[in-house]
Amino acid sequence: LHADLAPDLPRFLQGDPIRIRQVLLNLLGNAVKFTDRGEVQLRVSLTKMSSGNAAIVFSVTDTGPGITLELQERLFQKFEQADLSTTRQYGGTGLGLAISKELVVLMGGSISVNSQFGKGSTFTFEIPMRLGDQPKFRDGENQERRHSHRLSVLCAEDGLTNQMIIRSLLEEMGHDVDIVEHGVDAIKALAQRDFDLVLMDGRMPYMDGETAVRCIRSGGTSDIRVRSRDINIIALTANASQEDREKYLAAGMNGFLSKPINEKDLFEEIGRVITVLLRSGHPLIEMPETASEPMVLGPPTRSGDLHSIPAPFDPLEAAPSDSLSSWSHPQRAPASRLPAYSGDPSNMMQRIAKAFIEDAPQRLEAARINIMAGHAQGAALEIHSLKGAAAYVSLTTLQKKLEILEKLADSGDLAVVAQGLPEVETLLLEGISSLKKILNHPAHD
């Protein structure tokens, strides 16, 4: 089951959430019930917007048995199912689609079906909605999103879009955050000053998250000793399988968050860390009652300065099998110098869109160069980072294609990966075009 939300959708709309939810659950429920193989895809898009109004289209596509043209004509009538065998096999009264049609019509919209027998169906409904404003929090409601104490957080993450999201979420919650781009700089930062928590990406250049956490738990390297080998470390990864979870926990991680980061999960994980730190007697700063500018506890950690990295690393071998020094990897100013998130959701969406538009083409080009040079691990890393960024800006089709190419790159099949790059480039250009609409119409995002 996949969801594909168009990047240019208005952020706030006025509508009937109960009715919309009821229609979606019915259509998605039917699609899942009748689809034995393949997938179910929910797509939501904007068809037109004018004078404070927006036409929103929801479509649910499945790879199920499909419906004949004759049966399609009476599918939205009460007590009507495809045939008697449908009732026997799946149950149901046949009222669901009729009720869905009534609800859509009540909302001023229309619903239709397009199906090919034996190949699947697409149910589509379009409803008009008014553009809305950001909801006002009731007294006390906003405080639920702030913790009891303020943490100093180090985040090791090489993707600019991912950095933007994590920084925005943490600062909105009231925490201080420093960002570095790989495990080597994370170790250097932990040697320079004290942090309360580390968020560690799994796949990064120069030193990955698994290697970095093993090194931290061993106290650092022969030349760089971390200030605390017992610091709480939470894994961040777009590969959210049980195998990955077990691998990162076995390496010494204290927790696990999958990307794209869910704000609620991040909030709960930080709350758990605060509880653990307080019980252990670790000194923490109480959270101010009102939001304030993030604290600056020390100079920004330099990111990307590879000349000062000591070699060799001890006790762990940091370099993967193919030479990292020959990888092509985008170099840019550290994300710790980016302006802080203002708290305005539309501002955040614009920042994320700008970050993706700037970073994604560089990632794709770096992946292409690594493929041409025969560096499978470097290509997989750049594709992995681009995949995570695509997830944050809801480019689902691009994300799924990159997921396939990442697995191929990991297995060393670079010839097939190269064949898939033109399609990825087309999808990326289409996505960037959609995101530019956000930048051109900030009032509605």
C-alpha positions in Angstrom: 0.0 0.0 0.0 1.6 3.2 -1.2 0.6 6.9 -0.7 1.7 9.5 -3.2 0.8 13.1 -2.2 1.6 15.8 -4.8 4.2 18.3 -3.5 2.0 21.3 -4.6 -1.0 20.4 -2.5 -2.1 23.3 -0.2 -0.9 22.7 3.3 -4.2 23.7 5.0 -7.7 23.1 3.6 -11.3 23.5 4.9 -13.3 20.3 4.4 -15.2 17.5 6.1 -12.5 15.1 7.5 -15.0 12.5 8.7 -16.6 12.1 5.4 -13.4 12.1 3.5 -11.9 9.5 5.8 -15.0 7.3 5.4 -14.8 7.4 1.6 -11.0 6.8 1.6 -11.3 3.9 4.1 -14.0 2.3 2.0 -12.1 2.6 -1.3 -8.8 1.5 0.2 -10.4 -1.3 2.1 -12.0 -2.7 -1.1 -8.8 -2.4 -3.0 -6.8 -4.3 -0.3 -9.5 -6.9 0.0 -9.7 -7.6 -3.7 -5.9 -7.4 -4.5 -4.2 -10.8 -3.9 -1.0 -9.7 -5.8 0.7 -6.5 -6.7 -0.1 -3.2 -4.9 -2.6 -0.5 -4.0 -1.7 3.1 -4.7 -3.4 6.2 -3.2 -2.7 9.4 -5.0 -3.8 12.9 -4.0 -3.3 15.9 -6.3 -4.4 19.4 -7.0 -6.2 20.0 -10.3 -7.0 23.7 -10.0 -6.9 26.5 -7.5 -8.5 30.0 -7.8 -10.1 32.6 -5.6 -9.4 30.8 -2.4 -10.8 27.4 -3.7 -9.0 24.2 -4.6 -10.1 21.1 -6.5 -8.5 18.0 -4.8 -8.5 14.7 -6.6 -8.1 11.4 -4.7 -7.5 8.2 -6.7 -7.1 4.6 -5.4 -5.6 2.2 -7.9 -5.2 -1.6 -7.4 -3.9 -4.6 -9.3 -6.9 -6.7 -8.5 -9.3 -8.7 -10.8 -10.8 -5.6 -12.4 -14.5 -5.0 -13.3 -16.3 -5.5 -16.6 -17.8 -2.4 -18.3 -21.3 -3.7 -17.8 -20.8 -4.0 -14.1 -19.1 -0.6 -13.8 -22.3 1.1 -14.9 -24.2 -0.1 -11.8 -21.4 -0.4 -9.3 -22.5 2.7 -7.3 -26.1 1.4 -6.9 -27.2 0.2 -3.5 -26.8 -3.5 -2.7 -24.8 -4.0 -5.9 -21.6 -6.1 -6.1 -19.7 -7.3 -9.1 -21.3 -10.8 -9.0 -22.6 -13.4 -6.6 -19.2 -15.0 -6.3 -17.9 -11.8 -4.9 -20.3 -11.9 -2.0 -19.5 -15.6 -1.3 -15.7 -15.0 -1.4 -15.3 -11.6 0.2 -18.6 -10.9 2.0 -20.1 -7.5 2.3 -23.5 -5.9 1.5 -22.6 -3.9 -1.6 -23.6 -0.6 0.2 -20.1 0.8 0.5 -19.7 2.3 -2.9 -23.2 3.7 -2.9 -22.6 5.4 0.4 -19.3 6.7 -0.8 -21.0 8.3 -3.8 -23.6 9.9 -1.6 -20.9 11.4 0.7 -18.9 12.7 -2.2 -22.0 14.3 -3.8 -22.9 15.9 -0.4 -19.4 17.5 -0.4 -20.1 18.9 -3.9 -17.9 16.4 -5.7 -18.0 13.5 -8.1 -16.8 9.9 -8.1 -16.0 7.5 -11.0 -14.3 4.2 -11.8 -12.0 3.2 -14.6 -11.3 -0.6 -14.7 -9.9 -3.2 -17.1 -11.1 -6.7 -16.4 -8.3 -8.9 -15.2 -5.8 -6.0 -14.8 -7.1 -3.8 -11.9 -9.2 -0.7 -11.1 -8.9 2.9 -10.3 -11.6 4.7 -8.3 -11.3 8.5 -8.4 -13.2 11.2 -6.6 -12.8 15.0 -6.8 -14.1 17.4 -4.2 -13.9 21.2 -4.0 -12.4 22.6 -0.9 -11.6 26.1 0.5 -8.1 27.1 1.2 -7.5 27.2 5.0 -5.2 28.9 7.4 -2.8 27.4 9.9 -4.9 26.2 12.9 -4.5 28.2 16.2 -3.4 26.1 19.1 -5.7 26.1 22.1 -4.2 27.1 25.5 -1.9 24.4 26.7 -2.0 22.4 23.5 1.3 23.8 22.1 3.0 22.8 25.3 2.4 19.1 24.6 5.1 19.4 21.8 7.8 20.6 24.2 9.8 18.4 26.5 10.5 19.0 30.2 14.3 19.6 29.5 16.4 20.9 26.7 18.9 18.6 25.1 22.1 19.4 23.2 21.8 17.1 20.1 24.5 16.1 17.6 23.1 14.8 14.3 25.2 13.0 11.8 23.4 13.1 8.5 24.8 13.8 5.0 21.7 14.7 3.1 20.9 18.4 3.0 17.1 17.8 2.8 17.2 15.4 5.7 19.4 17.8 7.7 16.8 20.5 7.1 13.9 18.4 8.4 15.7 17.1 11.5 17.0 20.6 12.4 13.6 22.1 12.0 11.9 19.4 14.1 14.4 19.6 16.9 14.5 23.4 17.1 10.7 23.6 17.0 10.7 21.2 20.0 13.1 23.6 21.7 16.4 21.6 21.5 19.9 22.8 20.4 21.3 20.9 17.4 24.7 20.6 15.7 24.9 18.8 12.4 27.8 17.0 10.8 27.9 15.1 7.5 29.6 11.8 8.4 30.8 9.5 11.2 34.4 10.9 11.2 33.2 14.4 12.0 30.7 13.0 14.6 33.6 11.5 16.5 35.6 14.7 16.3 32.5 16.7 17.6 32.1 14.3 20.5 35.7 14.8 21.4 35.4 18.6 21.4 32.3 19.1 23.6 29.6 17.4 25.6 26.3 16.4 24.0 23.2 14.8 25.5 22.1 12.8 22.4 23.4 11.7 19.0 21.2 11.0 16.0 23.2 8.8 13.7 22.4 8.1 10.1 23.2 4.6 8.9 24.8 5.3 5.5 27.2 8.2 5.2 30.4 8.9 3.4 33.9 8.4 4.9 32.5 6.5 7.9 29.0 5.0 8.2 26.8 5.0 11.3 27.5 1.4 12.3 31.3 1.9 12.2 31.0 5.3 14.0 29.0 4.0 16.9 31.3 1.0 17.5 34.2 3.5 17.5 32.4 5.7 20.0 31.6 2.8 22.3 35.3 1.9 22.3 36.1 5.5 23.4 37.1 6.9 20.1 40.3 6.4 18.0 44.0 6.3 19.0 44.2 10.0 18.2 40.7 11.3 19.1 39.1 10.3 22.3 35.4 11.0 22.8 34.3 12.7 26.0 31.6 10.0 26.7 31.5 6.5 25.3 28.1 5.9 26.9 26.2 8.8 25.2 22.7 7.9 24.0 22.8 7.2 20.2 19.7 6.8 18.1 20.0 5.3 14.6 18.4 7.0 11.7 17.9 4.9 8.6 15.7 4.7 5.5 16.2 1.0 5.5 13.7 0.2 8.2 13.8 -3.6 8.2 14.0 -5.8 11.3 17.4 -6.9 10.2 18.6 -3.3 10.1 17.1 -2.6 13.5 18.9 -5.6 15.0 22.2 -4.7 13.3 22.2 -1.1 14.7 21.2 -2.1 18.2 23.9 -4.8 18.2 26.5 -2.2 17.2 25.6 -0.2 20.3 22.7 2.0 19.4 20.2 2.9 22.1 17.2 3.3 19.8 16.0 3.3 16.2 14.1 5.7 14.1 13.2 5.1 10.4 13.3 7.8 7.8 11.4 9.8 6.7 11.3 10.9 10.4 7.9 10.9 12.0 7.6 13.9 14.3 5.6 11.9 16.9 8.1 9.1 17.0 11.0 11.6 17.3 9.2 13.4 20.2 8.6 10.2 22.1 12.2 8.9 21.6 13.6 12.2 22.9 11.3 12.0 25.9 12.5 8.5 26.6 16.2 9.7 26.5 15.4 12.6 28.9 13.8 10.2 31.3 16.9 7.9 31.2 19.3 10.8 31.6 17.4 12.3 34.6 17.3 8.9 36.3 21.1 8.5 35.9 21.7 11.9 37.4 22.9 13.5 34.2 22.5 17.3 34.4 20.0 18.8 32.0 18.7 22.3 31.4 15.0 22.8 32.0 13.0 23.8 29.0 11.9 27.5 29.0 8.2 28.0 29.4 8.1 29.9 26.1 10.0 29.2 22.9 13.3 31.0 22.4 16.2 31.0 20.1 18.2 27.8 20.2 21.2 27.9 22.5 24.7 28.1 21.1 26.8 26.0 23.4 30.0 26.1 21.2 31.3 26.9 17.8 29.7 25.1 14.8 31.4 21.8 14.0 33.3 22.0 10.8 31.9 19.6 8.2 33.7 18.2 5.2 37.3 19.1 6.3 39.0 15.8 5.5 42.6 17.0 5.7 42.6 16.9 9.5 41.3 13.3 9.9 43.9 11.1 11.6 44.7 7.9 10.0 44.6 5.0 10.5 41.5 4.8 12.7 41.8 2.6 15.8 40.3 0.3 17.1 38.1 -0.1 14.0 38.9 0.0 10.3 36.9 2.9 9.0 37.4 2.5 5.3 35.0 0.2 3.4 36.2 -2.2 0.7 36.3 0.2 -2.2 38.4 3.3 -1.8 36.4 6.2 -0.3 39.0 8.7 -1.2 38.0 8.3 -4.9 34.3 8.7 -4.3 32.5 11.7 -5.8 30.6 13.3 -3.0 28.9 16.8 -3.0 30.7 19.4 -0.9 28.9 22.4 0.5 28.7 24.7 3.5 27.8 22.9 6.8 24.1 22.7 7.6 24.9 24.0 11.1 25.2 27.4 9.5 21.8 27.4 8.0 19.3 29.9 9.4 17.0 28.5 12.1 13.5 27.4 11.5 11.0 30.2 12.1 8.1 28.0 13.3 6.0 28.8 10.2 5.1 25.6 8.4 5.0 27.3 5.0 8.5 28.6 5.7 9.6 25.1 6.5 8.1 23.7 3.3 9.9 26.4 1.3 13.2 25.6 3.0 12.8 21.9 2.4 11.9 22.5 -1.3 14.9 24.8 -1.7 17.2 22.2 -0.1 16.0 19.4 -2.3 16.2 21.5 -5.5 19.8 22.4 -4.6 21.0 19.0 -3.3 19.2 16.4 -5.4 20.8 17.1 -8.8 24.3 17.1 -7.1 23.5 13.7 -5.6 22.4 12.3 -8.9 25.5 13.6 -10.7 27.7 12.1 -7.9 25.9 8.8 -8.3 26.5 8.9 -12.1 30.3 9.7 -11.6 30.7 6.9 -9.1 29.0 4.4 -11.5 31.3 5.5 -14.4 34.3 5.0 -12.1 33.1 1.6 -10.9 32.6 2.6 -7.3 29.5 0.6 -6.3 29.5 1.6 -2.6 29.8 5.3 -3.5 27.0 5.0 -6.0 24.8 3.2 -3.5 25.5 5.9 -0.9 24.4 8.8 -3.1 21.3 6.9 -4.3 20.4 6.1 -0.7 20.7 9.8 0.3 18.6 10.9 -2.7 16.0 8.2 -1.9 15.6 9.6 1.7 15.3 13.2 0.4 12.6 12.1 -2.1 10.6 10.6 0.7 10.6 13.8 2.6 9.1 15.8 -0.3 6.6 13.0 -1.1 8.1 12.1 -4.5 7.0 8.5 -4.0 7.5 7.2 -7.6 11.1 8.5 -7.6 11.7 7.1 -4.1 10.6 3.6 -5.2 12.7 3.7 -8.3 15.8 4.8 -6.3 15.1 2.0 -3.8 15.5 -0.6 -6.6 18.6 1.1 -7.9 20.2 1.2 -4.4 19.8 -2.5 -4.0 21.3 -3.1 -7.4 24.2 -0.8 -6.6 24.7 -2.7 -3.3 25.0 -5.9 -5.2 27.5 -4.4 -7.6 25.3 -4.5 -10.7 26.3 -1.0 -11.9 25.5 -1.6 -15.6 21.8 -2.1 -14.7 21.9 0.9 -12.4 23.3 3.1 -15.2 20.4 2.0 -17.4 17.9 3.2 -14.8 19.5 6.7 -14.4 17.6 8.4 -17.3 14.3 7.5 -15.8 15.4 8.7 -12.4 16.6 12.0 -14.0 13.2 12.5 -15.7 11.3 11.8 -12.4 13.7 14.1 -10.6 13.1 17.0 -13.0 9.4 16.5 -12.8 9.6 16.6 -9.0 11.7 19.7 -9.0 9.2 21.4 -11.3 6.4 20.5 -8.8 8.4 21.8 -5.9 9.1 25.1 -7.6 5.4 25.7 -7.5 5.7 25.7 -3.7 8.3 28.4 -3.9 6.3 30.5 -6.4 3.1 30.3 -4.4 4.2 30.4 -0.7 0.9 31.8 0.5 -0.9 28.5 -0.1 1.7 26.1 1.2 
